[in-house]
Amino acid sequence: MKAIVVTDEAAGRAGMTLAERPRPEPAIGDVLVEVHASGFTPTELEWPSTWADRLGRDRTPAIPGHEVAGVIGALGYGTTGLSVGQRVFGITDWYRDGTLAEYVAVEARDLAPLPGDIDFTVGASLPVSGLTAWQALFDHGRLQAGQSVLVHGAAGGVGSMAAQLAGEAGAYVIGTGRAADRQAVLGFGAREFVDLGNDALEDVGQVDLVLDVIGREIQRRSAALVRPGGTLVSVTGPPEVRPSGGLAIDFVVVPDPVRLGGIAQRVRDGRLRPLIGTVATLDDAPSALDPAERVRGKTIISVRP
Ligand SMILES: NC(=O)c1ccc[n+]([C@@H]2O[C@H](COP(=O)([O-])OP(=O)(O)OC[C@H]3O[C@@H](n4cnc5c(N)ncnc54)[C@H](OP(=O)(O)O)[C@@H]3O)[C@@H](O)[C@H]2O)c1
């Protein structure tokens, strides 16, 4: 099968190449998915799981991409609950070959049915961004109606989902980003926008929750804005600061097919708008995933256009 592979950690995204790889075999509890669309998170190539398996063994050439939308082609031994021919989407295991390929083997329990009226490109844009936003706001941040939340990078993949979900839940959303992101962020339902390059973040005042997707200095300054009893949730690694009187939580998104079904339903009824920037073929994936200029929104690789 055709796949995008990486072999050289130091090369970063410039090291992605199109290659011929063996089709994966679905193991016990797996399904084999015919990939229709694939999503890639730009920082994947910095994660140890891209380069070594759980025992620390080199697993290059590795196939990146951990969001999939496709059709089940085969079931592994003992796999239950899904059917050959079914449309599915979800997050795939960080430690196994991923979705920038014609086929991927995935544990069935990590996948949700993809409704027929959501196209594969949209399906592949939702799992990591949507579930990260959901888990940050509600599982870790315990966000309630009437509370305030500062969503950093609210024109980005995770932030745009978080701004919309938090607004729907009745929270007061303050979104941040670059100057050019103002209209996009307000369009995702934020009540206020902070241009991190020009505005004073401290003017926001106190908030119940911060969702940080940026880290470092922005994270440090944001921790000071958290009200006593509030929470700083980070997805960029262990927080360097803890709000006084509050919590600092870092987490890695986990597959959650039930929640993913809820996210798909919100897309169908218009409550949630996915953020897709570029759609490219597998052959064009190396250049599309390493663009020369900034692209707002996720890059989705359409594997079976
Ligand atoms: N722990 C987890 O489970 C998990 C899950 C998903 C993602 N993540 C991480 O979360 C981060 C965000 O992911 P994403 O998919 O949302 O990325 P993304 O689509 O690139 O969104 C990030 C947004 O923040 C903006 N931004 C970054 N630094 C900024 C700054 N200094 N000032 C103003 N705006 C800034 C970006 O603008 P520019 O494009 O102009 O830089 C972009 O709009 C990544 O580090 C990713 O690895 C973690």
The ligand as an SDF file (V2000), in Angstrom:
LIG
                    3D

 48 52  0  0  0  0  0  0  0  0999 V2000
   -2.3130   16.7920   24.7770 N   0  0  0  0  0  0  0  0  0  0  0  0
   -3.1360   16.4920   23.7860 C   0  0  0  0  0  0  0  0  0  0  0  0
   -3.8740   15.5260   23.8620 O   0  0  0  0  0  0  0  0  0  0  0  0
   -3.1730   17.3450   22.5480 C   0  0  0  0  0  0  0  0  0  0  0  0
   -4.1630   17.1360   21.5990 C   0  0  0  0  0  0  0  0  0  0  0  0
   -4.2280   17.9710   20.4900 C   0  0  0  0  0  0  0  0  0  0  0  0
   -3.2880   18.9760   20.3300 C   0  0  0  0  0  0  0  0  0  0  0  0
   -2.3190   19.1330   21.2750 N   0  0  0  0  0  0  0  0  0  0  0  0
   -1.3350   20.2090   21.1640 C   0  0  0  0  0  0  0  0  0  0  0  0
   -2.0150   21.4320   21.2550 O   0  0  0  0  0  0  0  0  0  0  0  0
   -1.3650   22.4080   20.4720 C   0  0  0  0  0  0  0  0  0  0  0  0
   -2.3760   23.0660   19.5510 C   0  0  0  0  0  0  0  0  0  0  0  0
   -2.8890   22.1060   18.6260 O   0  0  0  0  0  0  0  0  0  0  0  0
   -3.8590   22.5950   17.4610 P   0  0  0  0  0  0  0  0  0  0  0  0
   -4.1320   21.3920   16.6230 O   0  0  0  0  0  0  0  0  0  0  0  0
   -4.9900   23.3630   18.0110 O   0  0  0  0  0  0  0  0  0  0  0  0
   -2.8470   23.5580   16.6770 O   0  0  0  0  0  0  0  0  0  0  0  0
   -3.1990   24.7620   15.7080 P   0  0  0  0  0  0  0  0  0  0  0  0
   -4.3470   24.4340   14.8230 O   0  0  0  0  0  0  0  0  0  0  0  0
   -1.9100   25.1930   15.1150 O   0  0  0  0  0  0  0  0  0  0  0  0
   -3.7320   25.9000   16.7240 O   0  0  0  0  0  0  0  0  0  0  0  0
   -2.9180   26.6520   17.5710 C   0  0  0  0  0  0  0  0  0  0  0  0
   -3.3520   28.1070   17.4230 C   0  0  0  0  0  0  0  0  0  0  0  0
   -2.6820   28.9070   18.3910 O   0  0  0  0  0  0  0  0  0  0  0  0
   -2.0710   29.9880   17.7160 C   0  0  0  0  0  0  0  0  0  0  0  0
   -0.8780   30.4280   18.4200 N   0  0  0  0  0  0  0  0  0  0  0  0
    0.1990   29.6820   18.7650 C   0  0  0  0  0  0  0  0  0  0  0  0
    1.1080   30.4360   19.4030 N   0  0  0  0  0  0  0  0  0  0  0  0
    0.5970   31.6980   19.4550 C   0  0  0  0  0  0  0  0  0  0  0  0
    1.0540   32.9330   19.9790 C   0  0  0  0  0  0  0  0  0  0  0  0
    2.2390   33.0280   20.5920 N   0  0  0  0  0  0  0  0  0  0  0  0
    0.2700   34.0070   19.8420 N   0  0  0  0  0  0  0  0  0  0  0  0
   -0.9310   33.9310   19.2300 C   0  0  0  0  0  0  0  0  0  0  0  0
   -1.4300   32.7970   18.7100 N   0  0  0  0  0  0  0  0  0  0  0  0
   -0.6680   31.6810   18.8150 C   0  0  0  0  0  0  0  0  0  0  0  0
   -1.7290   29.4290   16.3590 C   0  0  0  0  0  0  0  0  0  0  0  0
   -1.4560   30.4480   15.4460 O   0  0  0  0  0  0  0  0  0  0  0  0
   -0.2860   30.1980   14.3350 P   0  0  0  0  0  0  0  0  0  0  0  0
   -0.8090   29.1160   13.4500 O   0  0  0  0  0  0  0  0  0  0  0  0
   -0.1470   31.4980   13.6670 O   0  0  0  0  0  0  0  0  0  0  0  0
    0.9380   29.7890   15.1000 O   0  0  0  0  0  0  0  0  0  0  0  0
   -3.0000   28.6480   16.0400 C   0  0  0  0  0  0  0  0  0  0  0  0
   -4.0520   29.4770   15.5930 O   0  0  0  0  0  0  0  0  0  0  0  0
   -0.2240   21.6830   19.7700 C   0  0  0  0  0  0  0  0  0  0  0  0
    0.9540   21.8850   20.5000 O   0  0  0  0  0  0  0  0  0  0  0  0
   -0.6360   20.2360   19.8360 C   0  0  0  0  0  0  0  0  0  0  0  0
    0.4620   19.3600   19.8390 O   0  0  0  0  0  0  0  0  0  0  0  0
   -2.2340   18.3360   22.3710 C   0  0  0  0  0  0  0  0  0  0  0  0
  1  2  1  0
  2  3  2  0
  2  4  1  0
  4  5  1  0
  4 48  2  0
  5  6  2  0
  6  7  1  0
  7  8  2  0
  8  9  1  0
  8 48  1  0
  9 10  1  0
  9 46  1  0
 10 11  1  0
 11 12  1  0
 11 44  1  0
 12 13  1  0
 13 14  1  0
 14 15  2  0
 14 16  1  0
 14 17  1  0
 17 18  1  0
 18 19  2  0
 18 20  1  0
 18 21  1  0
 21 22  1  0
 22 23  1  0
 23 24  1  0
 23 42  1  0
 24 25  1  0
 25 26  1  0
 25 36  1  0
 26 27  1  0
 26 35  1  0
 27 28  2  0
 28 29  1  0
 29 30  1  0
 29 35  2  0
 30 31  1  0
 30 32  2  0
 32 33  1  0
 33 34  2  0
 34 35  1  0
 36 37  1  0
 36 42  1  0
 37 38  1  0
 38 39  2  0
 38 40  1  0
 38 41  1  0
 42 43  1  0
 44 45  1  0
 44 46  1  0
 46 47  1  0
M  CHG  2   8   1  16  -1
M  END
$$$$
